[in-house]
């Protein structure tokens, strides 16, 4: 199967995920900015964080499939595994917001982020074994950023047990770390375009 079909399907799912998350935002009961800040402020912040994460995965998903033209069943299932974890973002984001960063919602949110990171790692492994996938291995190198992100998610989950409101700090740090698109694949493709 062409990787473009997988990308198009994934793009559609990610667009739906973002739409569902924005529909979860609560409108303030009064028509003032003060009411917007006090009644919707946390919702906007948790939405923004999750929106950034969906954007990060969309961006890196796009980069991942620049190195291969065709995918097999293993990659399709690995992609569905990733989409499963990403499709839980509206649930974990909404619960985190509605419970004002309480312990269990913060743990679930961290577990959701960790599950998505592990799923993306497994998809990278699946892509690397395809014809042409060795290019991805060369482009990514040690993938320190990916491994570091998983460690930060585990730290955030651990913090949630003792100081739930502070558990989001590692999650924000990882989002900021990935906010600048990862240029490794594009750089590698540019350097090897003549091959």
C-alpha positions as CSV (number, residue, x, y, z in Angstrom):
1,X,0.0,0.0,0.0
2,X,1.2,3.5,-0.7
3,X,2.3,5.4,2.3
4,X,0.3,8.4,1.1
5,X,-3.0,6.5,1.8
6,X,-1.8,5.9,5.4
7,X,-0.9,9.5,5.8
8,X,-4.2,10.7,4.4
9,X,-6.2,8.5,6.8
10,X,-4.0,9.5,9.7
11,X,-4.5,13.2,8.9
12,X,-8.2,12.8,8.9
13,X,-8.2,11.0,12.3
14,X,-5.9,13.7,13.8
15,X,-8.2,16.5,12.5
16,X,-11.2,14.7,14.2
17,X,-9.2,14.4,17.4
18,X,-8.5,18.2,17.4
19,X,-12.2,18.9,16.6
20,X,-13.4,16.8,19.5
21,X,-11.0,18.5,21.9
22,X,-12.1,22.0,20.9
23,X,-15.8,21.0,21.3
24,X,-15.0,20.0,25.0
25,X,-14.1,23.6,25.8
26,X,-16.6,25.2,28.2
27,X,-18.1,28.6,27.4
28,X,-18.2,31.1,30.2
29,X,-21.6,31.9,31.6
30,X,-20.9,35.7,31.5
31,X,-19.8,37.8,28.6
32,X,-16.6,39.2,30.0
33,X,-12.9,38.3,29.5
34,X,-12.6,37.9,33.3
35,X,-15.3,35.2,33.1
36,X,-13.5,33.6,30.1
37,X,-10.2,33.5,32.1
38,X,-11.8,32.2,35.3
39,X,-14.2,29.7,33.9
40,X,-12.4,28.6,30.7
41,X,-8.8,29.4,31.5
42,X,-7.7,25.9,32.6
43,X,-9.6,24.4,29.7
44,X,-7.8,26.6,27.2
45,X,-4.4,25.7,28.7
46,X,-5.0,21.9,28.7
47,X,-6.5,22.1,25.2
48,X,-3.5,24.1,24.0
49,X,-1.1,21.5,25.5
50,X,-2.9,18.6,23.9
51,X,-3.3,20.5,20.6
52,X,0.5,21.0,20.6
53,X,1.0,17.3,21.2
54,X,-1.3,16.3,18.4
55,X,0.6,18.8,16.2
56,X,3.9,17.4,17.2
57,X,2.8,13.8,16.3
58,X,1.3,15.0,13.0
59,X,4.5,16.8,12.1
60,X,6.8,13.8,13.0
61,X,4.4,11.4,11.4
62,X,4.7,13.4,8.2
63,X,8.5,13.3,8.4
64,X,8.5,9.6,9.2
65,X,6.8,8.7,5.9
66,X,9.0,10.8,3.7
67,X,11.6,8.0,3.8
68,X,9.4,5.2,2.5
69,X,7.0,5.0,-0.4
70,X,5.1,1.8,0.6
71,X,4.0,0.3,3.8
72,X,2.9,-3.2,4.9
73,X,0.5,-4.6,7.3
74,X,2.8,-4.3,10.3
75,X,3.2,-0.6,9.7
76,X,-0.6,-0.2,9.3
77,X,-1.2,-1.9,12.6
78,X,1.6,0.2,14.3
79,X,-0.1,3.3,12.9
80,X,-3.5,2.3,14.2
81,X,-1.8,1.7,17.6
82,X,-0.5,5.2,17.6
83,X,-3.9,6.6,16.5
84,X,-5.6,4.7,19.3
85,X,-3.4,6.5,21.9
86,X,-3.9,9.8,20.2
87,X,-7.6,9.3,20.1
88,X,-7.6,9.1,23.9
89,X,-6.3,12.7,24.1
90,X,-9.8,14.3,24.2
91,X,-10.8,12.0,27.1
92,X,-7.6,12.4,29.2
93,X,-7.5,16.2,28.5
94,X,-11.1,16.7,29.4
95,X,-10.8,14.7,32.7
96,X,-7.5,16.5,33.6
97,X,-9.3,19.9,33.1
98,X,-12.6,19.0,34.8
99,X,-10.9,17.7,37.9
100,X,-8.5,20.7,38.1
101,X,-5.2,18.7,37.6
102,X,-6.1,16.1,40.3
103,X,-3.9,13.1,40.9
104,X,-5.7,10.3,38.9
105,X,-6.5,12.5,35.9
106,X,-2.9,13.7,35.8
107,X,-1.7,10.1,36.0
108,X,-4.0,9.1,33.1
109,X,-2.9,12.1,31.1
110,X,0.8,11.1,31.6
111,X,0.0,7.5,30.8
112,X,-1.7,8.7,27.6
113,X,1.3,10.7,26.6
114,X,3.6,7.7,27.4
115,X,1.4,5.3,25.4
116,X,1.5,7.6,22.4
117,X,5.3,7.9,22.7
118,X,5.8,4.2,22.9
119,X,3.4,3.6,20.0
120,X,5.3,6.1,17.9
121,X,8.6,4.4,18.8
122,X,7.1,1.0,17.7
123,X,6.0,2.6,14.4
124,X,9.5,3.8,13.8
125,X,10.8,0.3,14.4
126,X,8.2,-1.1,11.9
127,X,9.1,1.5,9.3
128,X,12.9,0.9,9.7
129,X,12.4,-2.8,8.7
130,X,10.8,-1.8,5.3
131,X,12.8,-1.5,2.1
132,X,14.3,2.0,2.4
133,X,13.7,2.1,6.1
134,X,17.4,2.0,6.8
135,X,17.3,5.7,5.7
136,X,15.1,6.4,8.7
137,X,17.6,4.7,11.1
138,X,20.4,6.8,9.6
139,X,18.3,10.0,9.9
140,X,17.1,9.5,13.4
141,X,20.4,8.3,14.9
142,X,20.2,7.5,18.6
143,X,16.7,9.1,19.0
144,X,17.7,10.7,22.3
145,X,14.8,13.1,22.1
146,X,12.3,10.3,21.9
147,X,13.8,8.3,24.8
148,X,14.2,11.5,26.9
149,X,10.5,12.3,26.3
150,X,9.4,8.9,27.7
151,X,11.6,9.5,30.8
152,X,9.9,12.9,31.3
153,X,6.5,11.3,31.0
154,X,7.4,8.8,33.7
155,X,8.7,11.6,35.9
156,X,5.4,13.5,35.4
157,X,3.4,10.4,36.4
158,X,5.6,9.9,39.5
159,X,5.1,13.6,40.5
160,X,1.3,13.2,40.1
161,X,1.3,10.8,43.1
162,X,2.7,13.5,45.4
163,X,2.0,16.9,43.8
164,X,-0.5,16.5,41.0
165,X,-0.7,20.1,40.0
166,X,3.1,20.1,39.3
167,X,2.9,16.9,37.3
168,X,2.1,18.8,34.2
169,X,5.5,20.6,34.3
170,X,7.4,17.7,32.7
171,X,4.6,17.3,30.1
172,X,4.9,21.0,29.2
173,X,8.7,20.7,29.0
174,X,8.5,17.9,26.5
175,X,6.0,19.8,24.4
176,X,8.3,22.8,24.3
177,X,11.2,20.5,23.5
178,X,9.4,19.1,20.5
179,X,7.6,22.4,19.5
180,X,10.4,23.2,17.1
181,X,9.9,20.5,14.3
182,X,12.5,17.8,14.4
183,X,14.6,18.5,11.3
184,X,16.6,15.2,11.3
185,X,14.7,13.5,8.5
186,X,14.5,16.6,6.3
187,X,18.2,17.3,6.8
188,X,19.0,13.7,5.9
189,X,16.8,13.8,2.8
190,X,18.4,17.0,1.6
191,X,21.9,15.7,2.2
192,X,21.1,12.4,0.4
193,X,18.9,13.7,-2.4
194,X,21.5,13.1,-5.0
195,X,21.7,9.3,-4.1
